[in-house]
């Protein structure tokens, strides 16, 4: 996957705000995407990051119980944004099973960024910052 630098910077801003659980900054970061195409590309990027992380931490495609456990943990940690365990599970399940996601309406956009931010923030190496983990994941995605 070739990552568009312009969209990647906007996605990082939204991820940063979500990691910090700063609702106002998160909303502003999402509004900074200039058009629907940029939003779609940003959502595609963060979903690719989420899929990579889920596959990496489970040593391959996770089973449904593993996805459910991650979904419940994410929903609990990200209560500030309001995702439910079922919503996170549905997003991750469709993603990992290569099923189409619904059109990126506002709720799906928020969910994609919040879930990915949560994975980045909670699953990076102990001595690593989340943005360095994102760098590694993006490099791997571009190699694929």
Secondary structure, 3 states (H helix, E strand, C coil): CCCCHHHHHHHHHHHHHHHCCCHHHHHHHHHCCCCHHHHHHHHHHHHHHHHHHHHHHCCCCCCHHHHHHHHHHHHHHCHHHCCCHHHHHHHHHHHHCCCCCCCCCHHHHHHHHHHHHHHHHHHCCCCCCHHHHHHHHHHHHHHC
